[in-house]
Amino acid sequence: MTEDTWLGLSRTECERLSGALRASARDPIDVIAAVASSVVAEPGDSVWGECVAQEDAATALEALVSHANVAEFAAALGIVVDSALDAGWHRWRARLSQHRVLEACERASRVSARAVLPGDPAWPPGLFALGPYMPHILYVRGRKGFAWKHSVAMVGARAATGYGEFVTGELVAGIARTKALIVSGAAYGIDGAAHRAALASSAETVAFLAGGIDRLYPSGHAELISEIMENGAVFAEHPCGAAPTKFRFLQRNRLIAAASDATVVIEAGRRSGSLNTAHHAASLGRPLGAVPGPVTSPSSAGCHALLRDGIATCVTDADDVAQLAWEVDLAPPTEHALLADPLADASLGPLALLERGRWLTMDDLLAKTSSTVDEVSCALAEAEIAGAAERRGALWRIR
């Protein structure tokens, strides 16, 4: 690589392309090398990832262009030739062209996508756990100033039931109080329900696409994906124009699992793609939760299998998710009536007649206070209306 050119591109041209991708804070050569990596290698190509790890993407790409055979390429990077490298070398050589790199940059610029590289504020730090399977670049469209933070992935069946969509809404509404990102894949069913619930709760939400970021897929969710961009961000590891394929969906799932602090599967059939995301999370050692459903529902069979096999933790409410992801309890809402807790009145004795996570009977509560049944019943009713308490038959607990 000469000082003034790289892959036939002048430094000035690299600076122009990098600027169009709003990545001016990074070395332009590194930015365009990351774009080129997304052009030559499919998602999760660990062989290319190991080549890049020897030096950097720019050096690996220069070696790919400069050497006429795989042996010279391997020698330049100090790696050993094997069948995987030989197959990879031929595959990468066939894809790499200056035209395709320029086209990827220009198409990204036309939709105002920006390039995000490892270490940038918008880069999900959890992706580093993927090692050689980590993407070299993410194309992002979203809210100005977006930065990654604590996050929970909500995934599930495309053919979601009313039960699944309801539970998704309840979980997301509760998690929204933590200000965490709600992560999903913008698909029909549970994914869409998670994004919509996040938007309704004024929570930031993030979608990972399986194709180019200029192709809002599925097309029926184009409006929803546009709303996600306004509220949070949409990510893709493919260059613009790439079509979503079954393989790319499966590879996309590893990003959802790795980027998030925890993954929750709301509904999944026995052969659901959501189980692929779940197994990625489990293999990375990330907390994994599953929502139980009716034992007669095929849409919950995958969740039940995760629970039966001890792979996932049972999740039934937002508190369970917070415990799963961060080992914390959610603070009760502090709006209107909750600012003055009905159960904190001095006439009822000590605060917290109710307990978090434990159901109590009226006899249990009366044993903790000198108040009458009517006084405790009125306080419980007020707390339930305010959202501070919940009832299951004759049992009560803090919500």
C-alpha positions in Angstrom: 0.0 0.0 0.0 1.5 3.3 -1.0 1.1 6.4 1.1 -1.3 8.1 -1.4 -3.4 5.3 -2.7 -5.2 2.3 -1.5 -7.0 -0.3 -3.7 -6.6 2.3 -6.5 -8.4 5.0 -4.5 -6.6 8.2 -3.6 -6.6 9.3 0.0 -8.6 12.3 -1.1 -11.2 10.0 -2.6 -11.3 7.9 0.6 -11.8 11.1 2.6 -14.7 12.1 0.4 -16.4 8.7 0.7 -15.8 8.6 4.4 -17.2 12.0 4.8 -20.3 11.0 2.9 -20.8 8.2 5.4 -20.4 10.7 8.3 -17.4 8.8 9.7 -14.9 11.7 9.5 -13.6 11.0 13.1 -12.0 7.8 11.9 -9.1 7.3 9.5 -10.7 7.3 6.0 -8.7 4.3 4.9 -10.1 2.3 7.9 -13.7 3.4 7.0 -13.5 2.4 3.4 -11.7 -0.9 4.3 -14.6 -1.7 6.6 -17.0 -1.0 3.8 -14.9 -3.2 1.5 -15.0 -6.0 4.1 -18.8 -5.9 4.1 -18.6 -6.3 0.3 -16.2 -9.2 0.1 -17.4 -11.3 3.1 -20.8 -12.6 4.1 -21.9 -12.0 7.7 -20.2 -14.2 10.3 -17.3 -15.2 7.9 -14.9 -16.1 10.7 -12.1 -17.0 8.2 -12.1 -13.4 6.9 -12.3 -12.2 10.5 -9.2 -14.1 11.4 -7.4 -12.6 8.4 -8.3 -9.1 9.5 -7.2 -9.9 13.0 -3.7 -10.6 11.9 -3.2 -6.9 10.9 -6.2 -4.9 10.0 -8.9 -4.8 7.3 -6.9 -2.4 5.0 -3.8 -4.6 5.1 -5.8 -7.8 4.5 -7.6 -6.3 1.5 -4.4 -4.9 0.0 -2.9 -8.4 0.3 -6.0 -9.9 -1.3 -5.6 -7.6 -4.4 -1.8 -7.7 -4.6 -1.1 -11.5 -4.5 -2.0 -13.8 -7.3 -2.5 -17.0 -5.2 -3.6 -18.0 -1.8 -0.2 -19.1 -0.7 1.3 -15.6 -1.3 -1.8 -14.0 0.4 -1.4 -16.3 3.5 2.4 -15.6 3.6 1.8 -11.8 3.5 -0.5 -12.1 6.6 1.5 -14.8 8.4 -1.2 -17.4 8.4 -1.4 -21.0 7.3 -3.2 -22.2 4.2 -6.0 -24.7 4.8 -9.1 -25.7 2.8 -11.3 -23.0 4.5 -8.8 -20.2 3.6 -8.4 -21.5 0.1 -12.2 -21.5 -0.5 -12.4 -18.1 1.2 -9.6 -16.5 -0.9 -11.4 -17.5 -4.2 -14.7 -16.3 -2.8 -13.3 -12.9 -1.7 -11.4 -12.3 -4.9 -14.5 -12.8 -6.9 -16.4 -10.2 -4.9 -13.8 -7.5 -4.4 -13.9 -4.6 -6.9 -13.5 -0.9 -6.7 -16.8 -0.5 -8.4 -18.7 -2.5 -5.7 -17.0 -0.6 -2.9 -17.9 2.8 -4.5 -21.4 1.7 -5.1 -21.8 0.6 -1.5 -20.6 4.0 -0.3 -22.8 6.0 -2.7 -26.0 4.0 -2.0 -25.5 4.4 1.7 -24.9 8.1 1.3 -28.2 8.4 -0.7 -30.3 7.2 2.3 -28.2 9.2 4.8 -26.8 6.0 6.4 -23.6 6.4 8.4 -20.8 4.0 9.0 -20.2 2.9 12.5 -17.0 1.0 13.4 -16.0 -0.9 16.5 -15.4 1.5 19.4 -17.8 4.2 18.1 -20.5 5.4 20.6 -23.2 3.8 18.5 -21.3 0.5 18.3 -22.9 -2.2 20.5 -20.1 -3.2 22.9 -21.5 -6.7 23.2 -20.5 -7.5 19.7 -16.9 -7.7 20.7 -17.8 -11.1 22.3 -18.3 -12.5 18.8 -14.5 -12.5 18.1 -13.8 -13.4 14.5 -17.6 -13.6 13.8 -18.0 -9.9 14.6 -19.0 -7.5 11.8 -16.4 -5.0 10.6 -18.9 -2.3 10.1 -22.5 -1.5 10.8 -24.6 0.8 8.6 -26.9 2.9 10.7 -29.9 5.1 10.1 -31.4 6.7 13.1 -31.8 9.5 15.6 -29.0 12.1 15.6 -26.6 11.5 18.5 -27.8 8.0 19.1 -25.4 6.0 21.4 -25.6 2.4 22.6 -26.6 1.7 26.2 -28.2 -1.0 28.3 -30.5 -3.1 26.2 -32.9 -6.1 26.2 -33.8 -8.1 23.1 -37.4 -9.1 22.7 -38.0 -11.8 20.0 -40.6 -14.3 19.1 -42.8 -15.9 16.5 -43.9 -14.1 13.3 -47.3 -15.8 13.6 -47.8 -14.4 17.0 -51.0 -14.9 19.0 -53.0 -12.2 20.7 -51.6 -13.6 24.0 -48.1 -13.2 22.8 -48.6 -9.6 21.6 -50.3 -8.7 24.8 -47.5 -10.1 26.9 -44.9 -8.4 24.7 -46.6 -5.0 25.3 -46.7 -5.5 29.1 -43.1 -6.5 29.3 -41.8 -3.6 27.1 -44.0 -1.1 29.0 -42.4 -2.2 32.2 -38.8 -2.3 30.9 -39.3 1.2 29.4 -39.1 2.5 32.9 -35.4 1.5 33.0 -34.7 3.7 29.9 -33.1 0.6 28.3 -33.1 0.0 24.6 -35.6 -2.5 23.3 -33.9 -4.5 20.6 -35.6 -6.7 17.9 -35.6 -7.5 14.2 -38.5 -5.5 12.8 -40.3 -8.7 11.6 -44.0 -9.4 11.8 -45.4 -10.7 15.0 -43.6 -10.4 18.3 -40.8 -8.2 16.8 -43.2 -5.7 15.5 -45.2 -5.8 18.8 -42.0 -5.1 20.8 -41.1 -2.1 18.6 -44.6 -0.6 18.7 -44.8 -1.0 22.5 -41.5 0.7 22.9 -42.6 3.6 20.7 -45.9 3.9 22.6 -43.9 3.9 25.9 -41.5 6.6 24.6 -38.6 4.2 24.9 -35.7 4.0 22.5 -35.9 1.0 20.2 -33.4 -0.6 17.8 -33.9 -3.0 14.9 -31.3 -5.1 13.1 -32.1 -5.8 9.5 -31.2 -8.9 7.5 -30.5 -7.0 4.3 -29.1 -3.7 3.2 -30.2 -0.7 5.3 -31.8 0.9 2.2 -34.2 -2.0 1.9 -36.8 -1.7 4.6 -37.9 -5.3 5.1 -40.5 -6.5 5.5 -42.1 -3.9 3.3 -45.3 -4.0 5.3 -43.2 -2.6 8.2 -41.6 0.2 6.2 -43.6 2.8 8.2 -42.8 1.2 11.5 -39.0 1.0 10.6 -39.1 4.7 9.7 -40.6 5.4 13.2 -37.8 3.4 14.8 -35.2 5.5 12.9 -36.8 8.6 14.4 -36.9 7.2 17.9 -33.7 5.1 18.0 -31.7 3.4 15.3 -31.8 0.7 12.6 -28.6 -1.3 11.9 -27.4 -3.6 9.1 -24.1 -5.2 8.5 -24.6 -5.7 4.8 -23.8 -3.0 2.2 -26.8 -1.2 0.8 -28.7 -3.2 -1.8 -28.1 -6.6 -0.2 -31.2 -8.8 -0.3 -32.5 -10.4 2.9 -32.0 -14.2 2.6 -32.6 -17.1 5.0 -28.9 -17.3 5.8 -28.7 -13.6 6.5 -31.6 -13.7 8.8 -29.9 -16.5 10.8 -26.7 -14.5 10.9 -28.6 -11.3 11.9 -29.9 -13.1 14.9 -26.3 -13.4 16.4 -26.2 -9.6 16.4 -29.4 -9.2 18.3 -28.3 -11.7 20.9 -24.7 -10.4 21.2 -25.7 -6.7 21.3 -28.2 -7.1 24.1 -27.7 -7.5 27.9 -30.4 -10.2 27.8 -32.7 -11.9 25.4 -36.4 -12.8 26.1 -38.3 -15.2 23.8 -42.0 -14.4 24.1 -43.4 -17.0 21.7 -41.7 -19.6 19.5 -42.7 -22.7 17.7 -40.5 -25.8 17.8 -38.7 -24.7 14.6 -38.8 -21.0 15.1 -36.0 -18.7 14.0 -36.3 -17.1 17.5 -34.8 -20.2 18.9 -31.8 -19.5 16.8 -31.4 -16.1 18.5 -31.9 -17.9 21.9 -29.1 -20.4 21.2 -26.8 -17.5 20.1 -27.5 -15.8 23.5 -26.9 -19.0 25.4 -23.7 -19.8 23.6 -22.4 -16.3 24.5 -23.3 -16.8 28.1 -25.9 -14.0 28.0 -29.0 -14.2 30.2 -31.9 -15.8 28.4 -35.6 -15.7 29.4 -38.6 -17.4 28.0 -42.3 -16.6 28.5 -44.5 -19.7 29.2 -47.7 -20.0 27.3 -50.7 -22.3 27.1 -49.5 -25.9 27.0 -51.9 -26.5 24.1 -50.4 -23.7 22.0 -47.9 -24.6 19.3 -46.7 -21.0 19.4 -45.3 -21.6 22.8 -43.8 -25.0 22.3 -40.3 -23.6 21.7 -40.4 -21.5 24.8 -41.5 -24.5 26.8 -38.6 -26.5 25.4 -36.1 -23.8 26.4 -37.5 -23.9 29.9 -37.7 -27.7 30.1 -34.1 -28.1 29.0 -32.9 -25.5 31.5 -31.6 -23.2 28.8 -33.8 -20.3 29.7 -35.3 -18.7 32.8 -39.0 -18.3 33.2 -40.1 -14.7 32.6 -43.6 -13.5 33.5 -43.3 -9.8 34.0 -41.0 -6.8 33.6 -39.5 -7.4 37.1 -38.4 -10.8 35.9 -36.7 -9.3 32.9 -34.9 -6.7 35.0 -33.7 -9.4 37.4 -32.6 -11.5 34.4 -30.7 -8.7 32.6 -29.3 -6.6 35.5 -30.2 -8.4 38.7 -32.2 -5.4 39.9 -35.8 -4.9 40.9 -37.8 -2.3 39.0 -38.8 0.7 41.2 -42.6 1.1 41.2 -44.0 4.0 39.1 -43.8 7.4 40.8 -46.7 9.1 39.0 -49.7 10.8 40.6 -51.1 8.6 43.4 -47.8 6.7 43.8 -46.1 9.8 45.0 -48.1 9.3 48.2 -48.3 5.6 48.6 -51.7 4.6 49.9 -50.0 2.0 52.1 -47.7 4.6 53.7 -50.4 6.2 55.8 -49.5 6.2 59.5 -52.8 4.7 60.4 -51.7 1.5 58.6 -48.6 1.1 60.6 -45.1 0.6 59.0 -44.7 1.1 55.2 -44.6 -2.0 53.0 -47.4 -4.1 54.3 -47.1 -5.7 50.9 -44.0 -7.4 49.8 -42.3 -7.5 46.3 -42.4 -10.9 44.7 -44.5 -12.5 47.5 -48.2 -13.0 47.6 -49.9 -12.2 50.9 -53.4 -12.9 52.2 -55.6 -10.4 54.1 -54.8 -12.3 57.3 -51.0 -11.8 56.6 -51.6 -8.1 56.2 -53.8 -7.7 59.3 -51.1 -9.5 61.3 -48.7 -6.7 60.3 -50.9 -3.7 61.4 -53.4 -2.6 64.0 -55.8 -1.3 61.3 -59.2 -2.8 60.6 -60.1 -5.0 57.6 -62.0 -2.1 56.0 -59.0 0.3 56.4 -56.6 -2.2 54.8 -59.1 -3.1 52.1 -59.6 0.5 51.1 -55.8 1.1 51.1 -55.3 -2.0 48.9 -58.0 -0.8 46.5 -56.4 2.6 46.2 -53.0 1.0 45.6 -54.4 -1.3 42.9 -56.0 1.6 41.1 -52.8 3.6 41.3 -50.8 0.7 39.9 -48.8 0.1 43.1 -50.4 -3.3 44.0 -51.8 -6.2 42.1 -54.3 -8.9 43.2 -54.7 -12.5 42.3 -57.9 -13.8 43.9 -57.5 -13.2 47.6 -53.8 -12.7 47.3 -51.9 -9.3 47.1 -48.4 -8.1 46.4 -46.5 -5.0 45.3 -46.7 -4.6 41.5 
